[in-house]
């Protein structure tokens, strides 16, 4: 029959295995963002709430759209992954660029752009979307739909077709602009904000968010300017940022968490991290305490049995 010390040793071993598994599951599930995952910059772009650099960072409503990959801040939609070139937190706007979108210097066939209507982003009215190399039978030229701006929009078409880059979509420089269409982004083409060029029988597209006073299309600013919902800021987030923490979320309920520089979560600010640890951190501490207590008890019994 095993001694008391041997019995306790066996119990400890059986307990250590599931407790270690629970501890590993906590970290594997990223209930708490690991130290270094949440940062205030991505490349050269400052990242502030409601945006974040990874899961658990920023507001949960934005996590599926914004992430930092290889020091590049990215914006994801149903049609692809785009680069965020700038963020203006004062006006709550971001500018995204499509690597396949045409510019004056380079034009190529592209697939299009879409924006989920339920997302916290909307297309700004300042955007001028231009469809290039369209078939004369394209639905955008349907006179009953009135999708193309034939007035001021002609400036954009003439400017782009004067670029040497049009050779990339099989056109000659200064070709007739009858295959070019400028439309109001708020009208939308296709389903919602989806711009699917194959269905529209167009070769490429571009978006100009600022002309400036320049008549030279090489100096136009190309990209898609989006407005984001800025109503997510709370006093808890302000307190967190005032304590040099980053606002994020944790747990299945995606409850608010303040991520401090040492990687610890608190429920309010980093000044409270001594007593406001998240439930996951408390659970991990309890696990380690139980393991330590069992090991000490086993050592004491083993000593006495000798």
C-alpha positions as CSV (number, residue, x, y, z in Angstrom):
1,X,0.0,0.0,0.0
2,X,1.5,3.4,-0.9
3,X,2.6,5.7,1.8
4,X,0.9,9.1,2.4
5,X,3.8,10.9,0.7
6,X,3.5,8.6,-2.3
7,X,-0.2,9.2,-2.5
8,X,0.1,13.0,-2.4
9,X,2.8,12.8,-5.1
10,X,0.4,10.9,-7.4
11,X,-2.4,13.4,-6.7
12,X,0.0,16.3,-7.4
13,X,1.0,14.8,-10.7
14,X,-2.6,14.2,-11.8
15,X,-3.5,17.8,-10.9
16,X,-0.5,19.4,-12.5
17,X,-1.4,18.0,-15.9
18,X,-4.9,19.6,-16.2
19,X,-3.8,22.8,-14.4
20,X,-0.9,23.2,-16.9
21,X,-3.4,22.6,-19.7
22,X,-5.7,25.3,-18.4
23,X,-2.8,27.8,-18.1
24,X,-1.7,27.0,-21.6
25,X,-5.2,27.4,-23.0
26,X,-5.4,30.9,-21.4
27,X,-2.4,32.1,-23.3
28,X,-3.2,30.2,-26.5
29,X,-6.6,31.8,-26.6
30,X,-5.1,35.3,-26.2
31,X,-7.8,36.2,-23.7
32,X,-5.2,38.8,-22.7
33,X,-3.2,40.3,-25.5
34,X,0.4,39.2,-25.0
35,X,3.0,41.8,-24.2
36,X,4.0,43.6,-27.4
37,X,0.9,42.7,-29.4
38,X,-0.8,46.0,-28.7
39,X,1.2,49.0,-29.9
40,X,0.6,52.7,-30.5
41,X,2.3,52.7,-33.9
42,X,2.3,50.5,-37.0
43,X,5.2,51.4,-39.2
44,X,5.1,55.2,-39.2
45,X,1.4,55.5,-38.6
46,X,0.2,56.3,-35.0
47,X,-2.5,53.9,-33.9
48,X,-5.1,55.2,-31.4
49,X,-8.5,54.0,-30.2
50,X,-10.8,52.8,-31.7
51,X,-8.1,51.1,-33.9
52,X,-5.6,48.5,-32.7
53,X,-2.7,46.6,-34.0
54,X,-4.0,43.1,-33.3
55,X,-6.7,41.0,-31.6
56,X,-7.6,42.4,-28.2
57,X,-6.4,45.9,-29.2
58,X,-8.7,48.8,-29.8
59,X,-12.5,48.4,-30.1
60,X,-13.9,45.0,-31.0
61,X,-16.1,46.5,-33.7
62,X,-12.9,47.5,-35.7
63,X,-10.8,44.4,-35.1
64,X,-12.0,42.6,-38.3
65,X,-11.2,45.6,-40.4
66,X,-7.9,47.0,-39.1
67,X,-4.7,45.1,-38.2
68,X,-0.9,45.6,-38.4
69,X,1.0,43.2,-40.5
70,X,4.8,43.5,-41.1
71,X,4.7,47.1,-40.0
72,X,1.9,47.9,-42.5
73,X,-1.5,49.0,-41.2
74,X,-4.1,47.2,-43.3
75,X,-7.8,47.6,-44.0
76,X,-9.8,44.5,-44.9
77,X,-13.1,44.2,-46.9
78,X,-14.8,41.5,-48.9
79,X,-12.8,42.4,-52.0
80,X,-9.4,42.4,-50.5
81,X,-6.8,43.8,-48.2
82,X,-5.7,47.4,-48.6
83,X,-3.0,49.6,-47.2
84,X,-3.9,52.5,-44.9
85,X,-1.7,55.4,-46.0
86,X,-2.9,57.9,-43.4
87,X,-5.2,58.5,-40.5
88,X,-6.6,61.9,-39.4
89,X,-8.0,61.5,-35.9
90,X,-9.3,65.0,-35.7
91,X,-11.6,64.5,-38.7
92,X,-12.1,60.7,-38.0
93,X,-10.9,59.7,-41.5
94,X,-8.6,57.2,-43.0
95,X,-7.2,56.9,-46.5
96,X,-6.7,53.5,-48.0
97,X,-4.9,52.5,-51.2
98,X,-5.5,49.5,-53.4
99,X,-2.3,48.1,-54.9
100,X,-4.2,47.3,-58.1
101,X,-5.9,50.7,-58.3
102,X,-4.8,52.9,-61.3
103,X,-3.0,56.2,-60.9
104,X,-1.6,58.6,-63.5
105,X,1.8,56.9,-63.5
106,X,0.5,53.3,-63.5
107,X,-2.7,51.7,-64.8
108,X,-3.6,48.0,-64.7
109,X,-6.6,45.7,-64.6
110,X,-8.2,45.6,-61.2
111,X,-11.1,43.8,-59.5
112,X,-12.8,46.6,-57.7
113,X,-13.7,47.7,-54.1
114,X,-16.4,47.0,-51.7
115,X,-17.5,48.3,-48.3
116,X,-19.8,46.5,-46.0
117,X,-22.9,48.6,-45.1
118,X,-22.8,47.3,-41.5
119,X,-19.2,48.4,-41.0
120,X,-18.3,51.4,-38.9
121,X,-16.9,53.1,-42.1
122,X,-18.6,55.1,-44.8
123,X,-17.2,56.5,-48.1
124,X,-16.7,60.2,-48.0
125,X,-18.3,62.4,-50.5
126,X,-15.0,64.0,-51.4
127,X,-14.0,60.8,-53.3
128,X,-14.2,60.9,-57.1
129,X,-14.4,57.3,-58.4
130,X,-13.4,56.9,-62.0
131,X,-14.0,53.8,-64.1
132,X,-11.5,53.3,-66.9
133,X,-11.4,51.4,-70.1
134,X,-15.1,50.5,-70.0
135,X,-17.0,48.8,-72.9
136,X,-19.4,51.0,-74.8
137,X,-22.1,48.5,-73.7
138,X,-21.3,48.8,-70.0
139,X,-24.3,49.3,-67.8
140,X,-22.7,52.4,-66.4
141,X,-23.6,54.2,-69.6
142,X,-27.3,53.3,-69.4
143,X,-29.0,56.7,-70.0
144,X,-31.9,55.6,-67.7
145,X,-29.5,55.2,-64.7
146,X,-27.6,58.5,-65.0
147,X,-24.5,57.0,-63.2
148,X,-21.8,59.0,-65.0
149,X,-21.0,62.6,-64.3
150,X,-20.6,64.1,-67.8
151,X,-20.0,67.7,-66.5
152,X,-17.2,68.3,-64.0
153,X,-16.3,64.6,-64.1
154,X,-15.0,65.1,-67.6
155,X,-12.0,66.9,-66.1
156,X,-10.9,63.7,-64.3
157,X,-11.4,61.5,-67.4
158,X,-9.4,63.9,-69.7
159,X,-6.7,64.2,-67.1
160,X,-6.3,60.5,-66.6
161,X,-6.4,59.7,-70.3
162,X,-3.6,62.2,-70.8
163,X,-1.3,60.1,-68.7
164,X,1.2,57.7,-70.2
165,X,-0.1,55.1,-67.7
166,X,-3.2,54.4,-69.9
167,X,-1.0,52.1,-72.0
168,X,-1.3,49.6,-69.1
169,X,-5.0,49.1,-69.8
170,X,-4.5,49.0,-73.6
171,X,-5.4,52.6,-74.5
172,X,-3.4,55.2,-76.3
173,X,-2.5,58.5,-74.6
174,X,-5.2,61.1,-75.0
175,X,-7.7,58.5,-76.2
176,X,-11.4,59.5,-76.4
177,X,-13.0,59.6,-73.0
178,X,-16.1,57.8,-74.2
179,X,-14.9,54.7,-72.3
180,X,-14.4,56.6,-69.0
181,X,-17.1,57.1,-66.4
182,X,-17.0,59.3,-63.3
183,X,-19.8,58.7,-60.7
184,X,-20.9,59.8,-57.3
185,X,-19.6,57.2,-54.7
186,X,-22.8,57.7,-52.7
187,X,-25.0,56.5,-55.5
188,X,-23.1,53.2,-55.6
189,X,-22.7,50.8,-58.5
190,X,-23.8,47.2,-58.1
191,X,-24.9,45.9,-54.6
192,X,-24.4,48.4,-51.9
193,X,-20.9,49.9,-52.1
194,X,-19.6,47.0,-54.1
195,X,-17.7,48.0,-57.3
196,X,-17.2,44.8,-59.3
197,X,-15.4,45.8,-62.5
198,X,-16.0,42.5,-64.5
199,X,-19.7,42.9,-64.2
200,X,-19.5,46.6,-65.2
201,X,-17.3,45.7,-68.2
202,X,-14.5,48.1,-67.2
203,X,-10.8,47.4,-67.1
204,X,-9.8,49.4,-64.1
205,X,-10.8,52.1,-61.6
206,X,-9.2,54.8,-59.5
207,X,-10.3,57.1,-56.7
208,X,-9.2,60.7,-56.3
209,X,-9.8,62.2,-52.9
210,X,-8.1,65.5,-53.5
211,X,-7.4,67.5,-56.7
212,X,-5.9,70.6,-54.9
213,X,-5.3,73.5,-57.3
214,X,-3.2,71.3,-59.6
215,X,-4.2,70.7,-63.1
216,X,-1.5,68.1,-63.4
217,X,-2.9,64.6,-62.7
218,X,0.5,63.5,-61.6
219,X,-0.1,65.7,-58.5
220,X,-3.6,64.4,-57.7
221,X,-4.0,62.4,-54.5
222,X,-5.1,58.9,-55.3
223,X,-6.8,56.7,-52.6
224,X,-10.1,56.1,-51.0
225,X,-11.0,58.4,-48.1
226,X,-13.3,56.8,-45.5
227,X,-15.1,58.3,-42.5
228,X,-15.2,56.1,-39.4
229,X,-17.6,56.1,-36.4
230,X,-16.0,58.1,-33.6
231,X,-18.6,57.5,-31.0
232,X,-16.8,54.7,-29.2
233,X,-14.7,56.9,-26.9
234,X,-15.5,56.5,-23.2
235,X,-14.3,57.9,-19.9
236,X,-12.7,54.5,-19.1
237,X,-10.6,54.7,-22.3
238,X,-9.6,58.3,-21.5
239,X,-8.5,57.2,-18.1
240,X,-6.5,54.3,-19.6
241,X,-4.8,56.5,-22.1
242,X,-4.0,59.1,-19.4
243,X,-2.1,56.3,-17.5
244,X,-0.1,55.5,-20.6
245,X,-2.1,52.4,-21.4
246,X,-3.8,51.3,-24.6
247,X,-7.6,50.6,-24.8
248,X,-8.6,47.1,-25.8
249,X,-10.9,44.3,-24.8
250,X,-10.6,40.8,-23.3
251,X,-12.8,37.7,-22.6
252,X,-15.6,36.2,-24.5
253,X,-17.8,39.2,-23.6
254,X,-15.2,41.5,-25.2
255,X,-15.3,43.7,-22.1
256,X,-13.2,46.8,-21.9
257,X,-9.5,46.3,-20.9
258,X,-6.7,48.7,-20.4
259,X,-3.5,47.2,-21.7
260,X,-0.5,48.5,-19.8
261,X,3.1,48.7,-21.0
262,X,4.1,45.6,-19.0
263,X,1.4,43.5,-20.8
264,X,-1.0,43.4,-17.8
265,X,-4.8,44.1,-18.2
266,X,-6.7,46.3,-15.9
267,X,-10.4,47.2,-15.8
268,X,-9.8,51.0,-15.7
269,X,-6.3,52.3,-15.9
270,X,-2.6,51.3,-15.4
271,X,-2.5,53.1,-12.1
272,X,-4.9,50.4,-10.7
273,X,-3.0,47.4,-12.1
274,X,-2.0,46.3,-8.5
275,X,-5.6,45.4,-7.6
276,X,-7.7,45.6,-10.7
277,X,-6.3,42.6,-12.6
278,X,-8.6,40.9,-15.1
279,X,-10.3,37.6,-14.2
280,X,-8.0,35.7,-16.5
281,X,-4.9,37.0,-14.7
282,X,-6.4,36.2,-11.3
283,X,-7.1,32.6,-12.5
284,X,-3.6,32.2,-13.6
285,X,-2.3,33.4,-10.2
286,X,-4.6,31.0,-8.5
287,X,-3.4,28.1,-10.6
288,X,0.3,28.8,-9.8
289,X,-0.6,29.2,-6.1
290,X,-2.3,25.7,-6.0
291,X,0.6,24.1,-7.8
292,X,3.1,25.7,-5.4
293,X,1.1,24.7,-2.4
294,X,0.9,21.0,-3.5
295,X,4.6,20.8,-4.2
296,X,5.5,22.3,-0.7
297,X,3.1,19.8,1.0
298,X,4.7,16.9,-0.9
299,X,8.2,17.9,0.1
300,X,7.2,18.2,3.8
301,X,5.5,14.8,3.8
302,X,8.5,13.2,2.1
303,X,10.8,14.7,4.6
304,X,8.8,13.4,7.6
305,X,8.5,9.9,6.1
306,X,12.3,9.7,6.3
